[in-house]
Amino acid sequence: MSAFAAADGWSAWPAPAKLNLFLRISGRRIDGYHELQTVFRLLDWGDTVHLRPREDGHILRVGRPVSGVAEAEDLTVRAAKLLQTSSSTQLGAEIAVEKRIPMGGGFGGGSSDAATVLVALDRLWGLGLDEERLAALGQTLGADVPVFVRGRNAWAEGIGERLYALELAPAWYLLASPGVHAGTAELFQAADLTRDAPPATIASFLSGAELGNAFEPVLRHREPAVEALFAALSGIGRPRLTGSGSGCFVEFADRQSAQQALAALPAGINARLARGADRSPLLDAVAQYTTGASPSG
């Protein structure tokens, strides 16, 4: 029997991974943040967040903790407490996360887990907050959280908070991680980071222009493991970096091509396949819950 069984009051909710199909930095704002442009692509694979409401108002992290992350700093705990405080609810929750998304890879695991807590607890607590309110709360936790709250592929600008829904062609992705934890704050301070790229346009992206990732040359120069992974992936396609992490991906038009590429990789590479999603599986779980069925995660 599952440790988080529905019979014991638990529900399971998906927290999908994402890719940045490109990432460009076009300037720095007065407040010190960078002006970014990117496209978020949601995937059909990711973590699972288990939640169980409590009547006593306590927010507790249970199960296997995220390695190296104190409970007070855990984004899922912070998301639950933020929602609790902003709504003045007297309810609490127990939270457990099945981690599949590698930390520091740029696949958005922490942000997605936090977004899932916001969206799912809003339903479980019966708060009825709308998407705009939940996305605004998410932004205070991290720049990538709102796209997971909204659950749609998007063109993003600013620090990632200005989102424009974008339809993307079907695709499969080979995801690979070298096991290197890239420090975002440190990378943003790197002397060799390009911060003044000319702004891209949605039209240029949709035309197939190679817009690149500003962090790719920095990480490939600093981290031999990232450079080695790029070299290995170059044998099956065009590898790209996602976000400001060390994770890489190669895009394919169909599953068969992706499977053949995965089989052709040298032994020892931590890689898997995922399909690009038209919308977040979290939205499907919410719809399922609304109809009275228990979400399956």
N, C-alpha and C positions, 0 to 999 in steps of 0.2 A: 504493500500500500504506500502511496506517495506520502512524503512528509508534509506535503501541502495540499491535502485532499479537500475537495469541495465539501465533503460531508463534515469537515471540521471548520467550515467557514471561510476557507481560502478560495481565492480566484486567481487565475493566471492570465497575464497580459503581455502581449509582444512588445519588445523594444527594438525596432529594426536598426540595422547599421545603415550608414550612408557613405556615399562617395562624393568627393569634390571633383567634378569632371574637368575643371581647371580652377586656378586660383591666381588672381592678379592683384597687386597692390599699386594703387594709382596716386597715393599721397598720404600725408599724415595730417590729422585734425589738430585743432588748437588744444583739445583736451588730451593729446598724446596718443590717442588711438589711431590706427591706420584705416584708410579708406580701401575697402576690399571689393572685388567682384568675383563671383563664383557661381557655379551651378551645382545645386544639391541634387543628387540622385539617390532615392531611397531604395533599399534592397529588401528582398523577401526573407532575409536571414538576420538573426541578431540574438539578443538576450531575451530572457523571460523574467518578468517581475511578478512575484507572488505577493498578494496583499490580503490582509485579514483585518477588518475594522475592529476597533475596541471602543467600549463605552466609557472608559476611564480617562480618555484624553492623552494617554501616553503614546509616544512615537518610538517604536523599538525596531532595531535592525536584528534580524535573527538569521539562522542558517550560517553558511560559510561566509565570513567577511571578505570584502575585497582586499587583496593583499596590499599592505602598506597604507591603507586609508582608514583613519580613525573614524569612529561612528559620527562624531560631531561634524566632520568634514565631508562625510559621504553625501553626494549630491541627491541621492534618493531621500535620505533623512531630512536634508535641508529643504527639499521640495515639499515634503509632507508638512513640515513645520511652517513653511511659508504659506502654504494653502490654508492650514489650520488657523494661523494668526490673521490672515487677510479676510477670512470668512467668519471669524469669531465662532467657529464650531467648537463644541465641547467633545467631539469624537476624536479618537486616536486611531492608530493602525500599527500592525506588525508588517515588516517589509523584509522580503528575502529575494535575492537576485541570482538567477542562474547565469553566470557569465560565460559567454562564448566569444564576444568581441574582444580582441586583444587590447590591452591598455597601451596608450601612447602611440597607437598605430594610425590615428587620424580617421578612424571609422565611426567616431561619434558615440561610443558606447556609454560613457558617463552622461552625456547630454540627453541621449535617447532614454536612458533609464529614468532620469529626472522628469522628462516630459511625460513618460508613461505614468509615473506616480501622480503628476498633476491631473492628467486627463482621467485616469481610472479612479482616483480617490474623489474627484469631483462627482463622479457617478455614484460610487459606493457610499459616499457621505450624503448624497442627495442635495448637493449645493446648487446645481443648475447654472454654473458660470458659463458664459459664452466663450467662443474660441478667442476673441480679441483679449478678454480679460486673462485667460489662461496663458496666452502667448506673451502678454505683458509681464506676468509673473515669471514666466520662464526666462525672459530676457535678463532679469535681475540675477539669475543663476548662471547664465552663460550665453554667449552670442549664438551658439548653435541650437539651443533648446527650442526657440520658437518654430523652426522648420519641422521639428518632430511633433510639436503640439498640433500644428496645422495639417501635417500628414500628406503634403503634396510636393512633388518635385518642383523646384523653384530656381529661378534666377535671383541672386541675392546681391545687395549692395550695402554700402555703409560699413558697419562692423558685422554685417550679416543679418541686421534686423529688418531691412527693407526687402520684402519678399514678393516675387511676382510668379504666380503659378505658371508652369511651363510643361507642355506636353513633349515627352521624349519618346523616341523610337524604341521598340522592344530590343532588349540586349541582355546578354549574359556576361558575367564578369568572373575572371580568375583573380582571386584575392590572395595576396601573399604578405607575410610579415617577417621581418628579420629579427624580431625580438628586441629591438632597440627602442627605448623610451625617449622620445624626442621632447625636450622641454620647450613649450610654445613661447613662453616669455623670453627665454634665452635666444631663441631663433629670431624673434622680432627685433632683437638688439644687434643681430649679426651685422658686421660691417659690410659684408658682401651680399646682403639682401637687397634686391632691386625694389625700391619703394616709389619709383616715379614712372611706372609703365604707363603708356597711353591708354586711356579707357577703352575697353572693348564694348561691343554692342551685341544684343541678342541676335541680330541678323548675322554678324560675323561668326558667332558660335554655331548657329544653325547651318551655316554654309559649310561647316567642317574645318574652319580655320584652326590651326594648332595654337592654342592660346597659352598653354603651359601652366606650370605651377611655380610661383616665385620661390618656394622653399626647396624645390628639387635640387638646383645646383648647390645650394648651401649644405643640404644634408648629404648629398653624394660626395662632396668634398670633405665633410667632417667625419662621416661615419663609413668606414670600410665595409661594414655589413650591408649597408644600403646600396653602395656602389656594386658590391658583389651580387646582390639580388637583382639589380637592374641588368647586369651582364647576363645572368641566367635567364631572366624573363625575355630578354631581347631575342632569344632563339625561338620564341613562340609567337611574338607579336610586338606591339609598341607599348612598353611599360610606362605607367604614369604614377606619380605620387598623389596621395589623397590628403587634403587638409594640410596641417602643419605637423603631421605624424610621420612615422617611418614606413607605414603600410603602402603597398603598391598594388596596382591592378592592371589587367589587360582586358580590353573589351572585345566581345565577339558577337556576331549577329545572331547566333543560334546556339542551343545547348550542345549539339553534337560537336561543333567546332571547339567549344570551350572544353568539353570532355577530352577530346583528342589532344588539346594543348596541355591539359593537366597531366595526362598520361605520359607526355613527352618530356616533362620536367625532370631534371636530375634528382636523384634521391636526396632526402634530407631537407628539402625546402618545405616550409610550413605554408601550405596553400590549400585552398578550397574553392568551390564554385558557388555563385549566388546569382539570382535573377534580378534584374532591375524591376522594381514595382511601379505600377501606374499610380498607386496611392498606398499609404502606410497600412500595413496589416493591423495596426492599432485602431484605425478608424473602423475596420471590419469588426474587430472585437467589441468596440463600443456599440456598434449597430446591433450585434448579436445580443449584447447585454440588455439593450433597450427593449428588445423583443421578449425578454424574460429568460433567455438561455444563458447558461454560464459560459463566459469566454474561456477558450482553451489555451490561450497564450501562443 
